[in-house]
Every structure is written in C-alpha cells, then in structure tokens.
Amino acid sequence: MSKGLCEGFLVCVLAVAALFASAGAVAAAESDRSGGDFRVSHAWDKQNIAIQIEGLRKPLRVLHLTDTHVSGLHPNAVPGPEPKKNPTDVNVLETLKKSKEMNLDLIVLTGDIIHFPKREWAEYVAKALDATGVPWLYIAGNHDVDTKDGADPWPALEPLTKGRNAFNSLELGGILFVGIDDSQYSVTAEQLAFFRRELKKGRPTVLLMHIPLSVPTLRPKSILWWGCPILLADPDWPGDRKWLSLETLPSRFSDKTTTEFAWAAAAAPNLVAVLSGHLHGPSADNVNPKSVQYVGPHCGFGDYRLVEFLPFVPGSNSSKKPANKKN
C-alpha cells in the first residue's frame, strides 16, 4: 500500500468532514445539484434510517443485517435429543420472521453472517432468508471466509453467495445496490473496475461491504472499541494489536488498488450510502457530502436496521439529530 495515497484519501475526507462541522450533528444534510444531478438528505436513530433521494418515485424499504455470527449448536449445549441452538441462530430466525411484517423490498447482509465457513450454517441462513419471500443480497465478512487452515471457503458459502463471491449488484426501485467483498481488508483490480462500471450507470448507489471505509469520525471509535483502526484503507491498521499482525494477512492487503477504491467511493457524486458492519457497534459517518456510511450493530442478539429510501422533500430531515454513537 502506498501510505501517501492512503493519507491523501484521509485528508480528502477530513476536508469533507470539516464542511459539516459547522452544521452541528446533522450529517449529509440536503445537497444541492453541484455534487451530482440529485439531492439527498439523511436522518437516523439507533434502529431506523431514512434517506431521501430527489427523483425517487416511490419508497423502498430495506432490512440491513450484519455480524449475526450464526454457528450451529451452542458450544456449551448439553448433549441430548434436542440440544440447544446457539442464541444468535434463534435470534436471526426471529428477526427474519418479523421481517415478513415489515413490508420489505430487500434484505441486505453485510458479512460475518456465519461465524466460520460451514455449508450447513450457510444453508441454515439461506433457507430462512428464502422463507421471507423477499429478495436478498449477501456479501462476505472476515469470519465467513476464515477457514483457519487456508482452505477455499467459497464452496461452503455458495448457498449465500450464489456463486457471486467478489462482487454483485441489484437495481431495485431506481436504486443500485452494489456489493464488494472486502473481507480480507483489500479490494482487487477486478472489483474496482466493477465498482466504477456500476457507478457510471448514474443511479443513486448504495455500497454494501463488511469492513467499513476509514473516515476520520469513525477511526476514534474503532480504536476505542478494538484498540486499532480495523478499517479499509487505513494507514495505521493493524497498529499494535499482535493478533491482527500483517503476517496473518494475504499479500494483497491494503494495496494501491484498495486505496483507489476508497477514493472512488469518496468522489462518487451518486453514492448515497454505505452499509457495513465488522465493528459490532453502530455508527453513521460522512463519506462525502451526499453519502453517509452506516455501520450496523452486532445483529446476533435481535438487533437490525431498517433503511427507508424516500422521495425527496426539502427540509424534512434537516431538523433530526443523528444517534451517532455506540448504544
């Protein structure tokens, strides 16, 4: 990785963040057309996100799940004919059952959905998702692909990836959802090219990824919660955490292409949101003047985020304060 390039990205985002400092707690407030051909406004609390997009014809409701860590039988279960399920498994099922009453258009899953790559766990989740009758998109997280022995994780994950391991996309209701696998703290040249092609379509775009982009307002939280900035394209990762040493990562970790990907997201005028996870704590942080990165909570205990995309109404979101802290 070119540290200078990565630091340049951070400086760029710092400048963007400074534009909002005088606006108080409201992030990504209404943008004028100078940043693109449509305006966007954001409002959120712990469980709900409302994103208004100019030109959107009708509302779109999306359930965001991340870091459920489904892992089959509870390790402390007492052997017997009906051993206890891991509580996270039960909670995920309950959330998906509730989703049938949420009038959803889409479910997005941004990684660490299963604790390790095991096909029966992937099938367990995929079956529950299919039972909702709602379209869904999945992107892998670091736990999803961690085989511990270097084996290929993707065959086990096929029920969730449907063969689309590195990237995927879906256009729904005038919004383009783009998933990029960054589970190894890196983005390949092929993924970057795909992302740029999707952005060129000009649609309001939502980026789905597991490991969040490094932005100035998120870095202190990551350091507080995890001891270092475990974020994509961050120049200081992995810091002094020995269990996150560079020796355990593939050689393509945080290379020039990954930094270019972060730049592309920060510069994209039609990027309206990033939905991610990994940190096990909710946050909302500007990526650019139009876009907010929403880091989801640990969803293995019944948490989730409902994201509503709405037609743009000037001034309607600007009075709401964001809940931009870990709860």
C-alpha positions in Angstrom: 0.0 0.0 0.0 1.1 3.5 -0.7 0.9 5.2 2.6 1.0 8.6 0.9 -2.0 7.8 -1.2 -3.9 6.4 1.7 -3.2 9.5 3.8 -4.2 11.6 0.9 -7.6 9.9 1.0 -7.9 10.6 4.6 -7.0 14.3 4.1 -9.7 14.5 1.4 -12.3 13.0 3.7 -11.2 15.2 6.6 -11.8 18.2 4.4 -15.3 16.9 3.6 -16.0 16.3 7.3 -14.9 19.9 8.1 -17.6 21.2 5.8 -20.1 19.6 8.1 -18.6 20.6 11.4 -20.5 23.9 11.4 -23.8 22.1 10.7 -23.9 20.5 14.1 -24.9 16.9 14.5 -26.8 16.6 11.2 -24.7 14.7 8.7 -25.2 14.6 5.0 -27.8 17.3 5.0 -29.5 18.3 1.8 -27.1 18.6 -1.0 -27.6 20.9 -4.0 -27.0 19.8 -7.6 -23.4 20.8 -7.6 -22.5 17.4 -6.2 -24.5 15.5 -8.8 -27.8 15.5 -10.5 -30.0 14.8 -7.5 -30.2 16.0 -3.9 -30.1 13.7 -0.9 -30.9 14.0 2.8 -30.3 11.6 5.7 -31.8 11.1 9.2 -31.4 8.2 11.5 -31.6 6.8 15.0 -30.4 3.5 16.6 -32.6 1.3 14.5 -34.1 3.3 11.7 -32.5 5.2 8.7 -34.4 7.5 6.4 -32.7 8.5 3.2 -34.5 10.9 0.9 -33.4 11.0 -2.8 -34.5 13.5 -5.3 -36.2 11.9 -8.2 -37.1 8.7 -6.4 -40.7 7.8 -7.4 -41.7 5.6 -4.5 -40.4 4.4 -1.1 -38.2 1.4 -0.8 -37.8 -0.5 2.5 -34.6 -2.4 3.2 -33.6 -4.6 6.2 -29.9 -4.4 7.0 -28.4 -7.3 8.9 -24.7 -7.7 9.7 -22.5 -9.7 12.1 -25.0 -12.3 13.2 -22.3 -14.9 13.6 -24.6 -17.9 13.2 -22.7 -21.0 14.3 -24.9 -24.0 14.7 -25.1 -25.7 18.1 -24.1 -23.8 21.2 -20.6 -25.0 22.3 -21.9 -25.4 25.9 -25.1 -27.3 25.0 -25.8 -30.4 27.0 -25.9 -33.5 24.7 -29.3 -34.8 24.1 -32.1 -35.4 21.6 -32.8 -31.7 21.3 -29.6 -29.8 22.1 -29.9 -26.0 22.4 -29.3 -23.8 19.5 -26.8 -21.0 19.7 -28.8 -17.9 20.8 -27.6 -16.0 17.8 -29.1 -18.6 15.5 -32.5 -18.4 17.2 -32.4 -14.6 17.2 -31.7 -14.4 13.5 -34.6 -16.7 12.7 -36.9 -14.5 14.9 -35.7 -11.3 13.1 -36.4 -12.8 9.7 -39.8 -14.0 10.9 -40.5 -10.4 12.0 -39.4 -9.2 8.6 -42.5 -10.7 7.0 -44.4 -7.9 8.7 -42.1 -5.1 7.7 -43.3 -4.7 4.1 -39.7 -5.1 2.9 -38.4 -4.7 -0.7 -34.9 -6.1 0.0 -32.8 -7.7 2.7 -29.0 -7.0 2.7 -26.4 -8.9 4.7 -23.0 -7.3 5.1 -20.8 -10.1 6.3 -19.9 -12.2 9.3 -23.4 -13.8 8.9 -21.9 -17.1 9.9 -19.0 -17.5 12.4 -16.9 -19.7 10.2 -17.4 -21.1 6.6 -19.5 -24.2 7.2 -22.0 -25.1 4.5 -24.7 -26.3 6.9 -24.7 -22.9 8.6 -24.8 -21.1 5.2 -27.8 -23.3 4.2 -29.5 -22.6 7.5 -29.4 -18.8 6.9 -30.2 -19.1 3.2 -33.3 -21.2 3.9 -34.5 -18.7 6.4 -34.0 -15.8 4.0 -35.8 -17.6 1.2 -38.7 -18.3 3.5 -39.3 -14.5 3.9 -40.2 -14.2 0.2 -38.1 -11.0 0.0 -35.1 -10.6 -2.4 -31.8 -10.6 -0.6 -28.1 -9.7 -1.2 -25.2 -11.1 0.7 -21.5 -10.1 0.9 -18.9 -12.0 2.9 -17.1 -10.9 6.1 -13.8 -11.9 7.6 -15.4 -14.6 9.7 -17.4 -16.0 6.8 -14.2 -16.8 4.9 -11.9 -17.7 7.8 -11.2 -21.5 7.4 -8.3 -21.4 9.8 -6.3 -23.8 7.6 -6.1 -21.8 4.4 -8.7 -23.9 2.6 -11.0 -22.4 0.0 -14.1 -21.0 1.9 -16.3 -20.3 -1.1 -17.8 -23.8 -1.7 -19.2 -23.7 1.9 -20.6 -20.2 1.3 -22.3 -20.9 -2.0 -25.8 -21.0 -0.6 -25.3 -17.4 0.4 -23.1 -16.1 -2.4 -25.0 -17.9 -5.2 -21.6 -18.1 -6.9 -21.0 -14.3 -6.8 -18.1 -14.2 -4.4 -16.2 -11.0 -5.2 -19.0 -8.6 -6.1 -22.7 -8.4 -7.0 -25.3 -5.8 -7.8 -29.0 -5.4 -8.0 -31.1 -2.4 -9.2 -34.4 -2.1 -7.4 -36.9 0.8 -7.4 -34.4 3.2 -9.1 -31.6 2.5 -6.6 -28.5 0.4 -7.4 -27.2 -1.8 -4.6 -23.5 -2.8 -5.2 -21.8 -5.4 -3.0 -18.0 -5.6 -2.8 -16.2 -8.3 -0.8 -13.5 -6.6 1.3 -13.4 -9.5 3.9 -9.6 -9.6 3.5 -9.1 -5.8 4.1 -8.4 -5.4 0.4 -10.1 -4.8 -3.0 -8.8 -6.2 -6.2 -8.4 -4.5 -9.6 -11.3 -6.6 -10.9 -13.6 -5.4 -8.0 -12.5 -1.8 -8.5 -13.3 -1.9 -12.2 -16.7 -3.4 -11.5 -17.5 -0.7 -8.9 -16.5 2.0 -11.3 -18.7 0.5 -14.1 -21.7 0.4 -11.7 -21.1 4.0 -10.7 -21.1 5.1 -14.3 -24.7 4.0 -14.6 -25.5 7.2 -12.8 -28.1 5.6 -10.5 -28.3 6.5 -6.8 -26.0 3.9 -5.5 -25.7 2.1 -2.1 -22.4 0.3 -1.4 -22.5 -2.9 0.6 -19.3 -4.1 2.3 -18.3 -5.7 5.5 -15.2 -3.7 6.6 -16.1 0.0 6.8 -14.1 2.6 4.9 -11.7 4.6 7.1 -13.1 8.0 7.7 -11.9 10.5 10.4 -15.0 10.3 12.6 -15.1 6.5 12.7 -11.4 5.9 13.4 -11.6 7.0 17.1 -14.5 4.6 17.7 -12.7 1.7 16.1 -9.6 2.5 18.2 -11.7 2.7 21.4 -13.7 -0.5 20.7 -10.9 -2.6 19.2 -7.6 -1.0 20.1 -6.8 0.0 16.5 -8.5 1.2 13.3 -9.7 -2.1 11.8 -11.0 -0.2 8.7 -10.5 -0.4 5.0 -7.6 1.7 3.5 -6.5 2.9 6.9 -2.7 3.7 7.0 -2.3 2.7 10.7 -4.0 -0.7 10.6 -3.2 -3.1 12.4 -1.4 -0.9 14.9 0.0 -2.7 17.9 -2.6 -5.5 18.1 -0.5 -8.7 17.8 -3.4 -10.8 16.9 -4.0 -8.6 13.9 -0.5 -8.7 12.6 0.3 -8.2 9.0 1.9 -11.6 8.8 -1.6 -13.2 9.1 -3.0 -11.3 6.1 -2.7 -12.0 2.4 -0.1 -10.1 0.4 -2.8 -8.1 -1.3 -3.8 -6.3 2.0 -4.4 -2.6 1.6 -2.6 -2.2 -1.7 -2.8 0.7 -4.1 -6.0 -0.7 -5.6 -7.7 -0.7 -2.3 -6.8 3.0 -1.8 -8.1 3.8 -5.2 -11.4 2.1 -4.3 -11.7 4.3 -1.2 -11.0 7.3 -3.4 -13.7 6.2 -5.9 -16.3 6.0 -3.1 -15.3 9.3 -1.6 -15.5 11.0 -5.0 -18.7 9.4 -6.3 -21.5 12.0 -6.7 -24.2 9.3 -7.0 -23.1 7.3 -3.9 -25.9 7.9 -1.4 -24.9 5.4 1.4 -22.5 2.7 2.5 -23.9 -0.2 4.6 -21.3 -2.1 6.5 -20.5 -3.9 9.8 -17.5 -5.5 11.4 -17.1 -3.2 14.4 -20.1 -4.6 16.4 -21.3 -1.1 17.2 -23.5 1.3 15.3 -22.1 4.5 13.7 -23.0 7.0 11.0 -20.3 9.0 9.3 -19.9 11.0 6.2 -18.0 9.6 3.2 -18.7 12.6 1.0 -21.2 15.5 1.1 -24.1 13.3 -0.1 -23.2 9.9 1.4 -23.2 8.5 4.9 -21.6 5.2 5.9 -23.9 3.3 8.3 -22.1 0.7 10.3 -24.5 -1.8 11.7 -24.7 -3.2 15.2 -24.0 -6.9 16.1 -27.2 -8.4 14.8 -26.9 -11.7 16.6 -29.0 -10.6 19.5 -32.1 -9.4 17.7 -30.8 -6.0 16.5 -31.2 -4.8 12.9 -31.5 -1.6 11.0 -34.5 -0.7 8.8 -33.4 1.6 5.9 -36.1 3.5 4.1 -35.4 5.3 0.8 -38.0 8.0 0.3 -38.8 10.6 -2.3 -37.0 13.9 -1.5 -38.9 16.5 0.5 -36.8 19.7 1.1 -36.2 20.4 4.8 -37.9 17.4 6.1 -34.9 15.6 7.5 -32.7 18.6 8.4 -34.2 19.0 11.9 -33.4 15.5 13.1 -30.3 14.7 15.1 -28.4 11.5 14.3 -27.7 8.9 17.0 -24.0 8.9 16.1 -22.6 6.9 19.0 -22.4 3.4 20.2 -25.5 2.4 22.2 
